[in-house]
Amino acid sequence: MPAEPGHEAAAVGAHEGAAAAGEHAEGGLPQFDFSWWPGQIAWFLIIFFLVLAFMRLFAVPKVGGTIDAREGKIAGDIADARRMKDEADAQAQVAAAEAAQARAAAQKVGAEARAKAQAEIAARLAEEEAKLAATGAQAEARIAKAREAAMTNVAGIAADTAGAIVQKLTGKSATAAELAAAKG
């Protein structure tokens, strides 16, 4: 099989690159070759100080400013929270004092209303007792009259009853003198 023209050039180029690498490899790594160290150290120091200067001039102040701003915001938030807590505590104390005053006023009003109601009840009770006493006295007077009337009628009823009994037992009517003697 014949070789293609593009592959042949690539093979030659690869062979030449390998030969050049082999020549380069004979000297070893530049990091371990002491003849390269002064230049590497110089560039290291230049780059190091450039990075250090960049960090000090730009990055650190920006980060520091951000940290300072954040600390300031946190301190402000804490101060605001303390202030709000103090205000809330003060308002809670005022509300508790107002509630205590309202409770005391309500108890006073309740005591006054209770005393007034008890006074009204006592007055009505005395009034009703007086009415009951008057009604009781009138009732006793009527009962006494009725008893007196009944006692006066009892004598007449007793005489009539005695006459009826005598008539039933003896079959004869009793005379008025006999009935008066029986009453007697």
CNS distance restraints for C-alpha pairs under 8 A (distance, minus, plus):
assign (resid   3 and name CA) (resid   7 and name CA) 6.96 0.50 0.50
assign (resid   3 and name CA) (resid   8 and name CA) 6.72 0.50 0.50
assign (resid   4 and name CA) (resid   8 and name CA) 6.45 0.50 0.50
assign (resid   5 and name CA) (resid   9 and name CA) 6.69 0.50 0.50
assign (resid   6 and name CA) (resid  10 and name CA) 6.44 0.50 0.50
assign (resid   7 and name CA) (resid  11 and name CA) 6.11 0.50 0.50
assign (resid   8 and name CA) (resid  12 and name CA) 6.31 0.50 0.50
assign (resid   9 and name CA) (resid  13 and name CA) 6.15 0.50 0.50
assign (resid  10 and name CA) (resid  14 and name CA) 6.07 0.50 0.50
assign (resid  11 and name CA) (resid  15 and name CA) 6.15 0.50 0.50
assign (resid  12 and name CA) (resid  16 and name CA) 6.24 0.50 0.50
assign (resid  13 and name CA) (resid  17 and name CA) 6.11 0.50 0.50
assign (resid  14 and name CA) (resid  18 and name CA) 6.14 0.50 0.50
assign (resid  15 and name CA) (resid  19 and name CA) 6.27 0.50 0.50
assign (resid  16 and name CA) (resid  20 and name CA) 6.22 0.50 0.50
assign (resid  17 and name CA) (resid  21 and name CA) 6.10 0.50 0.50
assign (resid  18 and name CA) (resid  22 and name CA) 6.06 0.50 0.50
assign (resid  19 and name CA) (resid  23 and name CA) 6.32 0.50 0.50
assign (resid  20 and name CA) (resid  24 and name CA) 6.20 0.50 0.50
assign (resid  21 and name CA) (resid  25 and name CA) 5.89 0.50 0.50
assign (resid  22 and name CA) (resid  26 and name CA) 6.41 0.50 0.50
assign (resid  23 and name CA) (resid  27 and name CA) 7.64 0.50 0.50
assign (resid  24 and name CA) (resid  28 and name CA) 7.45 0.50 0.50
assign (resid  25 and name CA) (resid  29 and name CA) 7.43 0.50 0.50
assign (resid  27 and name CA) (resid  33 and name CA) 7.84 0.50 0.50
assign (resid  28 and name CA) (resid  32 and name CA) 7.24 0.50 0.50
assign (resid  28 and name CA) (resid  33 and name CA) 6.98 0.50 0.50
assign (resid  29 and name CA) (resid  33 and name CA) 6.40 0.50 0.50
assign (resid  30 and name CA) (resid  34 and name CA) 7.85 0.50 0.50
assign (resid  30 and name CA) (resid  36 and name CA) 6.09 0.50 0.50
assign (resid  31 and name CA) (resid  36 and name CA) 6.98 0.50 0.50
assign (resid  31 and name CA) (resid  37 and name CA) 7.06 0.50 0.50
assign (resid  33 and name CA) (resid  37 and name CA) 7.13 0.50 0.50
assign (resid  36 and name CA) (resid  40 and name CA) 6.35 0.50 0.50
assign (resid  37 and name CA) (resid  41 and name CA) 5.88 0.50 0.50
assign (resid  38 and name CA) (resid  42 and name CA) 6.11 0.50 0.50
assign (resid  39 and name CA) (resid  43 and name CA) 6.22 0.50 0.50
assign (resid  40 and name CA) (resid  44 and name CA) 5.95 0.50 0.50
assign (resid  41 and name CA) (resid  45 and name CA) 6.09 0.50 0.50
assign (resid  42 and name CA) (resid  46 and name CA) 6.17 0.50 0.50
assign (resid  43 and name CA) (resid  47 and name CA) 6.00 0.50 0.50
assign (resid  44 and name CA) (resid  48 and name CA) 5.82 0.50 0.50
assign (resid  45 and name CA) (resid  49 and name CA) 5.99 0.50 0.50
assign (resid  46 and name CA) (resid  50 and name CA) 6.14 0.50 0.50
assign (resid  47 and name CA) (resid  51 and name CA) 6.07 0.50 0.50
assign (resid  48 and name CA) (resid  52 and name CA) 6.01 0.50 0.50
assign (resid  49 and name CA) (resid  53 and name CA) 5.89 0.50 0.50
assign (resid  50 and name CA) (resid  54 and name CA) 6.08 0.50 0.50
assign (resid  51 and name CA) (resid  55 and name CA) 6.06 0.50 0.50
assign (resid  52 and name CA) (resid  56 and name CA) 6.09 0.50 0.50
assign (resid  53 and name CA) (resid  57 and name CA) 5.90 0.50 0.50
assign (resid  54 and name CA) (resid  58 and name CA) 5.67 0.50 0.50
assign (resid  54 and name CA) (resid  59 and name CA) 6.85 0.50 0.50
assign (resid  55 and name CA) (resid  59 and name CA) 4.68 0.50 0.50
assign (resid  55 and name CA) (resid  60 and name CA) 5.57 0.50 0.50
assign (resid  56 and name CA) (resid  60 and name CA) 5.39 0.50 0.50
assign (resid  56 and name CA) (resid  61 and name CA) 6.91 0.50 0.50
assign (resid  57 and name CA) (resid  61 and name CA) 6.67 0.50 0.50
assign (resid  58 and name CA) (resid  62 and name CA) 6.19 0.50 0.50
assign (resid  59 and name CA) (resid  63 and name CA) 6.10 0.50 0.50
assign (resid  60 and name CA) (resid  64 and name CA) 5.72 0.50 0.50
assign (resid  61 and name CA) (resid  65 and name CA) 5.71 0.50 0.50
assign (resid  62 and name CA) (resid  66 and name CA) 6.13 0.50 0.50
assign (resid  63 and name CA) (resid  67 and name CA) 6.09 0.50 0.50
assign (resid  64 and name CA) (resid  68 and name CA) 5.96 0.50 0.50
assign (resid  65 and name CA) (resid  69 and name CA) 5.92 0.50 0.50
assign (resid  66 and name CA) (resid  70 and name CA) 6.02 0.50 0.50
assign (resid  67 and name CA) (resid  71 and name CA) 6.05 0.50 0.50
assign (resid  68 and name CA) (resid  72 and name CA) 6.01 0.50 0.50
assign (resid  69 and name CA) (resid  73 and name CA) 6.09 0.50 0.50
assign (resid  70 and name CA) (resid  74 and name CA) 6.08 0.50 0.50
assign (resid  71 and name CA) (resid  75 and name CA) 6.01 0.50 0.50
assign (resid  72 and name CA) (resid  76 and name CA) 6.00 0.50 0.50
assign (resid  73 and name CA) (resid  77 and name CA) 5.99 0.50 0.50
assign (resid  74 and name CA) (resid  78 and name CA) 6.07 0.50 0.50
assign (resid  75 and name CA) (resid  79 and name CA) 6.10 0.50 0.50
assign (resid  76 and name CA) (resid  80 and name CA) 6.05 0.50 0.50
assign (resid  77 and name CA) (resid  81 and name CA) 6.01 0.50 0.50
assign (resid  78 and name CA) (resid  82 and name CA) 6.12 0.50 0.50
assign (resid  79 and name CA) (resid  83 and name CA) 6.09 0.50 0.50
assign (resid  80 and name CA) (resid  84 and name CA) 6.01 0.50 0.50
assign (resid  81 and name CA) (resid  85 and name CA) 5.98 0.50 0.50
assign (resid  82 and name CA) (resid  86 and name CA) 6.06 0.50 0.50
assign (resid  83 and name CA) (resid  87 and name CA) 6.16 0.50 0.50
assign (resid  84 and name CA) (resid  88 and name CA) 6.00 0.50 0.50
assign (resid  85 and name CA) (resid  89 and name CA) 6.01 0.50 0.50
assign (resid  86 and name CA) (resid  90 and name CA) 6.09 0.50 0.50
assign (resid  87 and name CA) (resid  91 and name CA) 6.08 0.50 0.50
assign (resid  88 and name CA) (resid  92 and name CA) 5.98 0.50 0.50
assign (resid  89 and name CA) (resid  93 and name CA) 6.15 0.50 0.50
assign (resid  90 and name CA) (resid  94 and name CA) 6.20 0.50 0.50
assign (resid  91 and name CA) (resid  95 and name CA) 6.00 0.50 0.50
assign (resid  92 and name CA) (resid  96 and name CA) 6.00 0.50 0.50
assign (resid  93 and name CA) (resid  97 and name CA) 6.08 0.50 0.50
assign (resid  94 and name CA) (resid  98 and name CA) 6.08 0.50 0.50
assign (resid  95 and name CA) (resid  99 and name CA) 5.98 0.50 0.50
assign (resid  96 and name CA) (resid 100 and name CA) 6.09 0.50 0.50
assign (resid  97 and name CA) (resid 101 and name CA) 6.14 0.50 0.50
assign (resid  98 and name CA) (resid 102 and name CA) 6.00 0.50 0.50
assign (resid  99 and name CA) (resid 103 and name CA) 5.95 0.50 0.50
assign (resid 100 and name CA) (resid 104 and name CA) 6.07 0.50 0.50
assign (resid 101 and name CA) (resid 105 and name CA) 6.04 0.50 0.50
assign (resid 102 and name CA) (resid 106 and name CA) 5.97 0.50 0.50
assign (resid 103 and name CA) (resid 107 and name CA) 6.10 0.50 0.50
assign (resid 104 and name CA) (resid 108 and name CA) 6.10 0.50 0.50
assign (resid 105 and name CA) (resid 109 and name CA) 6.08 0.50 0.50
assign (resid 106 and name CA) (resid 110 and name CA) 5.93 0.50 0.50
assign (resid 107 and name CA) (resid 111 and name CA) 5.99 0.50 0.50
assign (resid 108 and name CA) (resid 112 and name CA) 6.09 0.50 0.50
assign (resid 109 and name CA) (resid 113 and name CA) 6.01 0.50 0.50
assign (resid 110 and name CA) (resid 114 and name CA) 5.96 0.50 0.50
assign (resid 111 and name CA) (resid 115 and name CA) 6.02 0.50 0.50
assign (resid 112 and name CA) (resid 116 and name CA) 6.01 0.50 0.50
assign (resid 113 and name CA) (resid 117 and name CA) 5.95 0.50 0.50
assign (resid 114 and name CA) (resid 118 and name CA) 6.03 0.50 0.50
assign (resid 115 and name CA) (resid 119 and name CA) 6.06 0.50 0.50
assign (resid 116 and name CA) (resid 120 and name CA) 6.14 0.50 0.50
assign (resid 117 and name CA) (resid 121 and name CA) 6.01 0.50 0.50
assign (resid 118 and name CA) (resid 122 and name CA) 5.96 0.50 0.50
assign (resid 119 and name CA) (resid 123 and name CA) 6.07 0.50 0.50
assign (resid 120 and name CA) (resid 124 and name CA) 6.07 0.50 0.50
assign (resid 121 and name CA) (resid 125 and name CA) 5.84 0.50 0.50
assign (resid 122 and name CA) (resid 126 and name CA) 6.04 0.50 0.50
assign (resid 123 and name CA) (resid 127 and name CA) 6.10 0.50 0.50
assign (resid 124 and name CA) (resid 128 and name CA) 5.94 0.50 0.50
assign (resid 125 and name CA) (resid 129 and name CA) 5.91 0.50 0.50
assign (resid 126 and name CA) (resid 130 and name CA) 6.06 0.50 0.50
assign (resid 127 and name CA) (resid 131 and name CA) 6.22 0.50 0.50
assign (resid 128 and name CA) (resid 132 and name CA) 5.94 0.50 0.50
assign (resid 129 and name CA) (resid 133 and name CA) 5.91 0.50 0.50
assign (resid 130 and name CA) (resid 134 and name CA) 6.10 0.50 0.50
assign (resid 131 and name CA) (resid 135 and name CA) 5.96 0.50 0.50
assign (resid 132 and name CA) (resid 136 and name CA) 5.75 0.50 0.50
assign (resid 133 and name CA) (resid 137 and name CA) 6.02 0.50 0.50
assign (resid 134 and name CA) (resid 138 and name CA) 6.16 0.50 0.50
assign (resid 135 and name CA) (resid 139 and name CA) 6.03 0.50 0.50
assign (resid 136 and name CA) (resid 140 and name CA) 6.02 0.50 0.50
assign (resid 137 and name CA) (resid 141 and name CA) 6.12 0.50 0.50
assign (resid 138 and name CA) (resid 142 and name CA) 6.20 0.50 0.50
assign (resid 139 and name CA) (resid 143 and name CA) 6.02 0.50 0.50
assign (resid 140 and name CA) (resid 144 and name CA) 5.99 0.50 0.50
assign (resid 141 and name CA) (resid 145 and name CA) 6.18 0.50 0.50
assign (resid 142 and name CA) (resid 146 and name CA) 5.98 0.50 0.50
assign (resid 143 and name CA) (resid 147 and name CA) 5.96 0.50 0.50
assign (resid 144 and name CA) (resid 148 and name CA) 6.05 0.50 0.50
assign (resid 145 and name CA) (resid 149 and name CA) 5.99 0.50 0.50
assign (resid 146 and name CA) (resid 150 and name CA) 5.88 0.50 0.50
assign (resid 147 and name CA) (resid 151 and name CA) 5.95 0.50 0.50
assign (resid 148 and name CA) (resid 152 and name CA) 6.24 0.50 0.50
assign (resid 149 and name CA) (resid 153 and name CA) 6.23 0.50 0.50
assign (resid 150 and name CA) (resid 154 and name CA) 5.91 0.50 0.50
assign (resid 151 and name CA) (resid 155 and name CA) 6.81 0.50 0.50
assign (resid 152 and name CA) (resid 156 and name CA) 7.22 0.50 0.50
assign (resid 153 and name CA) (resid 157 and name CA) 6.00 0.50 0.50
assign (resid 154 and name CA) (resid 158 and name CA) 5.70 0.50 0.50
assign (resid 155 and name CA) (resid 159 and name CA) 6.15 0.50 0.50
assign (resid 155 and name CA) (resid 183 and name CA) 7.26 0.50 0.50
assign (resid 156 and name CA) (resid 160 and name CA) 6.22 0.50 0.50
assign (resid 157 and name CA) (resid 161 and name CA) 5.93 0.50 0.50
assign (resid 158 and name CA) (resid 162 and name CA) 5.90 0.50 0.50
assign (resid 158 and name CA) (resid 183 and name CA) 7.74 0.50 0.50
assign (resid 159 and name CA) (resid 163 and name CA) 6.12 0.50 0.50
assign (resid 159 and name CA) (resid 179 and name CA) 5.94 0.50 0.50
assign (resid 159 and name CA) (resid 180 and name CA) 7.62 0.50 0.50
assign (resid 159 and name CA) (resid 182 and name CA) 7.77 0.50 0.50
assign (resid 159 and name CA) (resid 183 and name CA) 6.74 0.50 0.50
assign (resid 160 and name CA) (resid 164 and name CA) 6.18 0.50 0.50
assign (resid 161 and name CA) (resid 165 and name CA) 6.10 0.50 0.50
assign (resid 162 and name CA) (resid 166 and name CA) 6.10 0.50 0.50
assign (resid 162 and name CA) (resid 179 and name CA) 7.27 0.50 0.50
assign (resid 163 and name CA) (resid 167 and name CA) 6.11 0.50 0.50
assign (resid 163 and name CA) (resid 173 and name CA) 6.56 0.50 0.50
assign (resid 163 and name CA) (resid 174 and name CA) 5.56 0.50 0.50
assign (resid 163 and name CA) (resid 179 and name CA) 6.89 0.50 0.50
assign (resid 164 and name CA) (resid 168 and name CA) 6.14 0.50 0.50
assign (resid 164 and name CA) (resid 173 and name CA) 7.71 0.50 0.50
assign (resid 165 and name CA) (resid 169 and name CA) 6.04 0.50 0.50
assign (resid 166 and name CA) (resid 170 and name CA) 5.71 0.50 0.50
assign (resid 166 and name CA) (resid 171 and name CA) 7.18 0.50 0.50
assign (resid 166 and name CA) (resid 172 and name CA) 6.98 0.50 0.50
assign (resid 166 and name CA) (resid 173 and name CA) 6.68 0.50 0.50
assign (resid 166 and name CA) (resid 174 and name CA) 6.45 0.50 0.50
assign (resid 167 and name CA) (resid 171 and name CA) 4.56 0.50 0.50
assign (resid 167 and name CA) (resid 172 and name CA) 4.77 0.50 0.50
assign (resid 167 and name CA) (resid 173 and name CA) 4.88 0.50 0.50
assign (resid 167 and name CA) (resid 174 and name CA) 6.82 0.50 0.50
assign (resid 168 and name CA) (resid 172 and name CA) 7.63 0.50 0.50
assign (resid 174 and name CA) (resid 178 and name CA) 6.25 0.50 0.50
assign (resid 174 and name CA) (resid 179 and name CA) 6.64 0.50 0.50
assign (resid 175 and name CA) (resid 179 and name CA) 6.27 0.50 0.50
assign (resid 176 and name CA) (resid 180 and name CA) 6.06 0.50 0.50
assign (resid 177 and name CA) (resid 181 and name CA) 6.12 0.50 0.50
assign (resid 178 and name CA) (resid 182 and name CA) 6.19 0.50 0.50
assign (resid 179 and name CA) (resid 183 and name CA) 6.25 0.50 0.50
assign (resid 180 and name CA) (resid 184 and name CA) 6.26 0.50 0.50
